[in-house]
Amino acid sequence: MIDASGQGDYTNYLPSNKLVIPVDTSLVLANGTVEVIIRNRMVSPMIWEYSDNYAYKGDLAIMDLLSNNGWKRPVYISTTVLQTNTGSGKIFIQEGMAYRLAPVKLKVPSR
């Protein structure tokens, strides 16, 4: 929280639009988070970018989940919820009606 006006009215502040997430490359290959055929696209660390200057509570919850998950379990997001502040979806792999978060850099088709 910062005192933006100097008058004691504190407001929440997110100092960056990027979240850097460390990636244990051997773990994500071993547990299947990244398939062997796309291991050359793996990134470490993974950078989660926001295109806007704000983050909602749901975005903050996802940031907390990612920073504490340690890549031990897969993280899925519904296809109906993804179009939030996720930086164009380059870090998601679609599996049916859900997107799986993976530390890979994918090409996103232009619209």
N, C-alpha and C positions, 0 to 999 in steps of 0.2 A: 504494500500500500504506500502511496506517496501523497504528499500534501501539494497538489498541483497549483493551488491558488495562493498558498502561504497563509491561509486563514484558518487552518485546522480542519478543513473539510477533506478528509482523506478519501481517496478513490483507489480501486484496484488497478494495477498496472502490469501489463505483460511486456517486458523490455525487448522482446524479439519476436519476429514472425517465424522463427525456425526452432525446432526441437531436435537436438542431436541425440540419437539413441545408439548406444554401443551394441555391436553385434558379435557374438561368439560364433565365428564362421564354422568351426568344427561341430558345434552343437546343432546349428540350424541344418547342416547337411545330415548329421546323424539322426535327428528326429523327424526328418522329412519336411521341415518347413520350407526348405529350398530343395527342389529336385535336382539331381545330379546333372540332368541335361541343360539346366539353365544356370549352373553354378558360375559360369563366366560373366553373368550379369549381376552377380551378388555385389552389394555395396557394404562397406564397413568403415565408418559408422553410417547408419541410415539417417538421413535428414528429412524430417517431416516439416513441410513448409505450408504456411497459411498465406492466402492471397489477400485477406482483409486485415484491418487493423484491430480486430477484436476477436475474442474467443468466447463461445457460450459455455455454460456449465458442462454440457455433454462433451464438448471438445476438451475441456480441462480433465474430465473423467477419463477420456481416451488417452490423453497425455500421461496421466498418472498410471493407468493400466500398462502402457507401453514401457514406462520407465521402471516399473517394478516387476514386470512379467519375466524378464531375463530370457525370453525366447523358449521357455520350458513348455508352454502350451500355445496352440494356434489361436490367433485372434481373428474373428470373423465379424463382418459388418454387413447388414442387409443391403441389398441393391436399392431398396427404396429409401435408405437413410444416408447413403454415401455422398450424395451431392451437397455436402456441406463444405467446410473450409479445408479440404484435404489436399490442395495443391495438385489438381488435375488427375489424380488417381494413378500416378505412375508407380505406386508401390503396392498396388492391389492386383491379385489374380482372381478372376471370376471363376467360381465353382458353383454352377447351378444358379440359385437365386441369392447367393451370398458372395461377398468379396473377402478373400483371405489376405491379410496383411503379410507381406514378405519383404525381406531386405534385398530386393532386386530392383533394378532399373529397367522398366519396360517401356516400349514405344506405345504411345496412346494414339489411336487413329484420330486424325483431324476431323472436325465436324463441319 
